[in-house]
Amino acid sequence: MAPSWRNFIHELHSEAYKDFWREMLGLTSRTPVILTMHWHYAPSGASISPHTDARRKIGSHIFYFNTPEDWEEAWGGQTLVLDDGGKWPRHSAPVYTDLREAGASQVLGNRSFLFAQTDHSWHAVKAVQCPSGHLRKVFIVVANRLTPQVIWRRVRGKDADGYRLAGGVQKN
């Protein structure tokens, strides 16, 4: 792994970054924050339907890794923040027309986007419209609550999402 990536991942596992999460989300300094990290690569036509995240998730921090040299804003890829007016129960299946777009992330210029998870934190990504050979590239850090499910997965050598951890139990 390149030193810059090693340093980035080290910083994401630091107490300072977890403290940043706690401050941003109004948590106490003693609230456990269990982090998971993953890449998403999306080709043309890929989309993410409107949804809210699992209750164990406290929030998501999305890092956009496209540059003006390999991506155009017109191709999409923005994370859309959607307003349901409080009328859709979590994990139902509204479509875009059932929700009002309240905001959108910016995908270029070394940007990141952090949002808290609530019963009404609807978000989505409309179908990406990029030429062949281009991909929407994001790295996502998810902050999770320490729930019985998360503990059970960790005991079994898995992260909060249920994916096998390299080398056993994850340090937090």
C-alpha positions in Angstrom: 0.0 0.0 0.0 1.3 3.5 -0.9 2.5 5.5 2.1 -0.1 8.2 1.5 -2.9 5.5 1.7 -1.3 4.0 4.8 -1.3 7.4 6.4 -4.9 8.2 5.4 -6.2 4.9 6.8 -4.1 5.4 10.0 -5.7 8.8 10.4 -9.2 7.4 9.9 -8.6 4.9 12.7 -7.3 7.6 15.0 -9.0 8.8 18.2 -9.0 12.3 16.7 -11.1 11.2 13.8 -13.5 9.3 16.1 -13.7 12.4 18.3 -14.5 14.4 15.1 -17.5 12.0 14.5 -18.7 12.4 18.1 -18.5 16.2 17.9 -20.3 16.4 14.5 -23.1 14.1 15.7 -23.5 15.4 19.2 -22.3 12.2 20.9 -20.6 12.0 24.3 -16.8 11.6 24.4 -17.4 8.0 25.8 -19.8 6.9 23.0 -18.2 3.9 21.1 -17.8 4.6 17.4 -17.1 1.5 15.3 -15.9 2.3 11.8 -16.2 0.4 8.6 -14.6 1.5 5.3 -15.3 0.5 1.7 -14.9 1.5 -1.9 -17.7 2.0 -4.4 -16.9 2.0 -8.1 -19.9 2.8 -10.3 -20.0 2.6 -14.1 -22.5 4.3 -16.4 -26.1 3.5 -15.5 -25.3 2.6 -11.9 -27.6 4.2 -9.3 -28.5 3.8 -5.7 -32.3 4.0 -4.9 -33.6 6.3 -2.2 -33.0 4.7 1.2 -32.2 5.2 4.8 -29.3 3.3 6.4 -29.4 0.5 9.0 -30.2 1.6 12.6 -26.7 0.5 13.7 -25.2 3.2 11.5 -24.6 6.6 13.1 -23.6 8.3 9.8 -21.5 8.1 6.7 -18.5 10.1 5.4 -18.1 9.9 1.7 -14.8 10.8 0.1 -15.0 11.5 -3.7 -12.0 10.4 -5.7 -12.8 11.6 -9.1 -10.8 14.6 -10.6 -11.6 17.1 -13.4 -9.3 15.0 -15.5 -11.4 11.8 -15.3 -14.9 13.1 -14.4 -17.4 15.8 -15.4 -20.1 17.1 -13.0 -22.7 16.6 -15.7 -22.2 12.8 -15.5 -23.8 12.8 -12.0 -22.6 10.8 -9.1 -23.7 13.3 -6.5 -25.1 11.9 -3.3 -28.6 13.4 -3.1 -30.1 14.3 0.3 -33.9 13.7 0.0 -36.8 15.0 2.1 -39.8 12.8 2.7 -41.7 15.3 4.7 -41.7 12.8 7.6 -44.3 10.6 5.8 -42.2 7.5 4.8 -41.3 4.8 7.3 -37.6 3.8 7.3 -36.8 1.0 4.9 -39.9 1.6 2.8 -39.4 1.9 -0.9 -40.3 5.4 -2.1 -39.2 6.5 -5.6 -37.5 9.8 -6.4 -40.8 11.4 -7.2 -42.1 10.7 -3.7 -39.3 12.8 -2.2 -38.0 16.3 -2.5 -34.3 16.9 -3.3 -33.0 18.9 -0.4 -29.3 19.0 -1.4 -26.5 17.3 -3.3 -22.9 16.7 -2.6 -20.1 18.0 -4.9 -18.0 15.2 -6.5 -15.0 17.1 -7.7 -12.3 19.3 -6.0 -11.1 17.0 -3.2 -14.5 17.0 -1.5 -16.1 14.8 1.1 -19.7 14.6 2.4 -20.7 13.6 5.9 -24.2 13.1 7.1 -26.0 11.7 10.1 -28.3 8.7 9.9 -31.8 9.2 11.2 -35.2 7.6 10.5 -35.7 10.2 7.7 -32.1 10.6 6.4 -33.1 9.6 2.9 -30.3 9.7 0.3 -29.6 8.3 -3.2 -27.5 8.5 -6.3 -29.3 8.9 -9.6 -28.0 6.9 -12.6 -24.5 7.8 -13.5 -24.2 9.0 -17.1 -20.5 8.7 -17.9 -18.7 7.4 -21.0 -17.4 3.8 -21.1 -14.2 3.4 -19.2 -15.0 6.0 -16.5 -16.2 5.1 -13.0 -17.6 7.1 -10.1 -15.1 6.5 -7.3 -15.9 7.0 -3.7 -14.4 5.8 -0.4 -17.0 5.6 2.3 -16.4 5.5 6.1 -19.4 4.4 8.1 -19.7 5.1 11.8 -21.6 2.4 13.6 -23.2 2.1 17.1 -21.9 -0.7 19.3 -25.0 -3.0 19.1 -25.4 -6.6 19.9 -25.3 -7.4 16.2 -22.0 -5.5 15.7 -20.5 -7.2 18.8 -21.6 -10.7 17.5 -20.1 -10.0 14.1 -16.8 -8.8 15.6 -16.6 -12.0 17.8 -17.0 -14.0 14.6 -14.1 -12.0 12.9 -16.4 -9.8 10.8 -16.8 -6.0 10.5 -20.1 -4.2 11.4 -21.4 -4.9 7.8 -20.7 -8.6 8.2 -17.6 -8.8 6.0 -14.7 -11.0 7.1 -11.9 -8.9 8.6 -8.4 -9.5 7.3 -6.3 -10.8 10.2 -9.2 -11.3 12.7 -10.9 -8.8 15.0 -10.7 -5.2 14.0 -9.0 -2.6 16.3 -11.1 0.4 17.1 
